[in-house]
Amino acid sequence: MSLDQIVIDTLVVGAGQAGIAMSEHLTQQGVPHIVLERDRIAERWRSGRWDSLVANGPAWHDRFPNLEFNGLDPNTFACKDRVADYFEDYAKTFEAPIHVGVEVLSVERNQGKPGFAVQTSNGLVQAERVVVATGAFQRPVVPPIVPQDARVTQIHSADYRNPQQLPPGGVLVIGAGSSGVQIADELQRAGRQVHLSVGPHERPPRSYRDRDFCWWLGVLGEWDKAAPPLGREHVTIAVSGAHGGETIDFRRLAHQGIVLVGLTKSFDNGRVHFHKDLATNVERGDDSYLALLDAADAYVARTGVDLPEEPSAREMLPDPECIVRPILSLDLAESGISTIIWATGYATDYGWLHVDTFDDKGKPQHQRGVSSEPGIYFLGLPWLSRRGSSFIWGVWHDAKYIADHIATQRKYLAYRKTVQGQ
Ligand SMILES: Cc1cc2nc3c(=O)[nH]c(=O)nc-3n(C[C@H](O)[C@H](O)[C@H](O)COP(=O)(O)OP(=O)(O)OC[C@H]3O[C@@H](n4cnc5c(N)ncnc54)[C@H](O)[C@@H]3O)c2cc1C
């Protein structure tokens, strides 16, 4: 269907979880809107992740408030296709006005009249407001360390699907956030020799005293923190729902056969060099783990809530050889490494958004998603309003705030029109 010459109050770009949450709240506020999605609903969950991925949070937590996962034990972890199905079903519950297969090519502020001209692959749309719900995980980031002509296959975790996809041989996984550790674990279990480059990270216990860490972060107010602690802004979090949900424990991974190395530093003559920070990074990860146990114990003591003690959670495995005597460089060919997987995260991509709301580093300027450019909104970004903002449950609450803001703006404009009309 051509969208040419459509005039709409609010146009939402992207129909992932952020766009769907936005559409639900705009519907409730009676704001006329459309959602444009270049692929399919929840495409990232459908095709943008590896085959065995399951949600990092249990099904009771990683969902929107108004719908449970049909037929799934709430304490289990939904596989990625179930998550995609969930969002498709969710969009149907309120007949979200989503147009799939339509890419937004550019957004320009109109001159001399309100709103924005939105050029799409299906025609030119006029919109009073634009909500950018394209998320934080748009463009895979690979640091320029190993040249493309080095004799090793290099892929980003966004392009990893399964062990069979890789050429025979060992694998160096760079990055030990949730993606890197899960991929390294899967490859090692599939019989590959795996090295894992571990930088600074946090690793909460999967569960403690009979409660999942998602529950603990909730009752301890951690999901609602407004900003990351100073100096920890770029620290990744290592969690997993794989195998029924296990705590990420780097010593266990090493005892299982994965060789840990420090942060990847440089490359020359076929050798990758690593920082001497492995032990420190693992210790700091332990600190974050133990801090959560301490906070949970203090919560139990304070509130008297009846949860079983779990002293074994504080027992640590002995340091493996790779931590005691760290490897500081590896000759890829000699080590039999045929593939490097960069699990080094994502960046945003706003090449199509031609409005004046970015700082000199290209970061959107906004307050809780309301941008410095009137009429432009951002949703789904990490720490948009709080720690939970880029996750499934958090984005729903941020969308509500933005919909309220839009509804209030519409009321102001309606008031002005009434006065002029008299
Ligand atoms: C590996 C991985 C695992 C994750 N696991 C979890 C988890 O278990 N639990 C959790 O809560 N969070 C998880 N997240 C974080 C987050 O929930 C997901 O990344 C989620 O997909 C983000 O949703 P979103 O709607 O913000 O963005 P996306 O899902 O990326 O959706 C944005 C949509 O916008 C579309 N789009 C982009 N540009 C345009 C354009 N110009 N025109 C039209 N459409 C466009 C894209 O096609 C896409 O469908 C995970 C993230 C990653 C990377």
The ligand as an SDF file (V2000), in Angstrom:
LIG
                    3D

 53 58  0  0  0  0  0  0  0  0999 V2000
   21.9780  -10.6890   21.6370 C   0  0  0  0  0  0  0  0  0  0  0  0
   20.9740   -9.8790   22.3820 C   0  0  0  0  0  0  0  0  0  0  0  0
   20.1660  -10.4990   23.3240 C   0  0  0  0  0  0  0  0  0  0  0  0
   19.2270   -9.7480   24.0510 C   0  0  0  0  0  0  0  0  0  0  0  0
   18.4660  -10.3900   24.9730 N   0  0  0  0  0  0  0  0  0  0  0  0
   17.5640   -9.6660   25.6990 C   0  0  0  0  0  0  0  0  0  0  0  0
   16.7330  -10.2920   26.6730 C   0  0  0  0  0  0  0  0  0  0  0  0
   16.8270  -11.4800   26.8740 O   0  0  0  0  0  0  0  0  0  0  0  0
   15.8480   -9.5540   27.3780 N   0  0  0  0  0  0  0  0  0  0  0  0
   15.7240   -8.2090   27.1490 C   0  0  0  0  0  0  0  0  0  0  0  0
   14.8800   -7.5720   27.8050 O   0  0  0  0  0  0  0  0  0  0  0  0
   16.5050   -7.5770   26.2330 N   0  0  0  0  0  0  0  0  0  0  0  0
   17.4020   -8.2740   25.5140 C   0  0  0  0  0  0  0  0  0  0  0  0
   18.2000   -7.6320   24.5840 N   0  0  0  0  0  0  0  0  0  0  0  0
   18.1100   -6.1680   24.4670 C   0  0  0  0  0  0  0  0  0  0  0  0
   16.8710   -5.6790   23.6850 C   0  0  0  0  0  0  0  0  0  0  0  0
   15.7260   -6.1030   24.3690 O   0  0  0  0  0  0  0  0  0  0  0  0
   16.8050   -6.1790   22.2590 C   0  0  0  0  0  0  0  0  0  0  0  0
   17.9640   -5.7740   21.5760 O   0  0  0  0  0  0  0  0  0  0  0  0
   15.5850   -5.6860   21.4690 C   0  0  0  0  0  0  0  0  0  0  0  0
   15.5740   -6.2450   20.1850 O   0  0  0  0  0  0  0  0  0  0  0  0
   15.5530   -4.1670   21.3480 C   0  0  0  0  0  0  0  0  0  0  0  0
   14.2860   -3.8050   20.8610 O   0  0  0  0  0  0  0  0  0  0  0  0
   14.0140   -2.4480   20.1070 P   0  0  0  0  0  0  0  0  0  0  0  0
   12.6040   -2.4410   19.6780 O   0  0  0  0  0  0  0  0  0  0  0  0
   14.5080   -1.3090   20.9310 O   0  0  0  0  0  0  0  0  0  0  0  0
   14.9950   -2.5130   18.8480 O   0  0  0  0  0  0  0  0  0  0  0  0
   15.0000   -3.6090   17.6730 P   0  0  0  0  0  0  0  0  0  0  0  0
   14.5300   -4.9190   18.1030 O   0  0  0  0  0  0  0  0  0  0  0  0
   16.3720   -3.5100   17.0720 O   0  0  0  0  0  0  0  0  0  0  0  0
   13.9120   -3.0290   16.6780 O   0  0  0  0  0  0  0  0  0  0  0  0
   14.1350   -1.8940   15.8830 C   0  0  0  0  0  0  0  0  0  0  0  0
   13.4170   -2.1230   14.5820 C   0  0  0  0  0  0  0  0  0  0  0  0
   13.5690   -0.9470   13.7870 O   0  0  0  0  0  0  0  0  0  0  0  0
   13.6590   -1.3230   12.4440 C   0  0  0  0  0  0  0  0  0  0  0  0
   14.2930   -0.2190   11.7190 N   0  0  0  0  0  0  0  0  0  0  0  0
   15.5240    0.2890   11.9020 C   0  0  0  0  0  0  0  0  0  0  0  0
   15.7480    1.3210   11.0710 N   0  0  0  0  0  0  0  0  0  0  0  0
   14.6100    1.4920   10.3500 C   0  0  0  0  0  0  0  0  0  0  0  0
   14.2240    2.3850    9.3310 C   0  0  0  0  0  0  0  0  0  0  0  0
   15.0510    3.3640    8.8840 N   0  0  0  0  0  0  0  0  0  0  0  0
   12.9750    2.2710    8.8090 N   0  0  0  0  0  0  0  0  0  0  0  0
   12.1140    1.3140    9.2430 C   0  0  0  0  0  0  0  0  0  0  0  0
   12.4510    0.4340   10.2080 N   0  0  0  0  0  0  0  0  0  0  0  0
   13.6860    0.5110   10.7540 C   0  0  0  0  0  0  0  0  0  0  0  0
   14.4960   -2.5920   12.4770 C   0  0  0  0  0  0  0  0  0  0  0  0
   14.2710   -3.3890   11.3220 O   0  0  0  0  0  0  0  0  0  0  0  0
   13.9980   -3.2680   13.7630 C   0  0  0  0  0  0  0  0  0  0  0  0
   13.0100   -4.2330   13.5290 O   0  0  0  0  0  0  0  0  0  0  0  0
   19.1180   -8.3510   23.8380 C   0  0  0  0  0  0  0  0  0  0  0  0
   19.9500   -7.7360   22.8840 C   0  0  0  0  0  0  0  0  0  0  0  0
   20.8740   -8.4790   22.1690 C   0  0  0  0  0  0  0  0  0  0  0  0
   21.7530   -7.7980   21.1590 C   0  0  0  0  0  0  0  0  0  0  0  0
  1  2  1  0
  2  3  1  0
  2 52  2  0
  3  4  2  0
  4  5  1  0
  4 50  1  0
  5  6  2  0
  6  7  1  0
  6 13  1  0
  7  8  2  0
  7  9  1  0
  9 10  1  0
 10 11  2  0
 10 12  1  0
 12 13  2  0
 13 14  1  0
 14 15  1  0
 14 50  1  0
 15 16  1  0
 16 17  1  0
 16 18  1  0
 18 19  1  0
 18 20  1  0
 20 21  1  0
 20 22  1  0
 22 23  1  0
 23 24  1  0
 24 25  2  0
 24 26  1  0
 24 27  1  0
 27 28  1  0
 28 29  2  0
 28 30  1  0
 28 31  1  0
 31 32  1  0
 32 33  1  0
 33 34  1  0
 33 48  1  0
 34 35  1  0
 35 36  1  0
 35 46  1  0
 36 37  1  0
 36 45  1  0
 37 38  2  0
 38 39  1  0
 39 40  1  0
 39 45  2  0
 40 41  1  0
 40 42  2  0
 42 43  1  0
 43 44  2  0
 44 45  1  0
 46 47  1  0
 46 48  1  0
 48 49  1  0
 50 51  2  0
 51 52  1  0
 52 53  1  0
M  END
$$$$
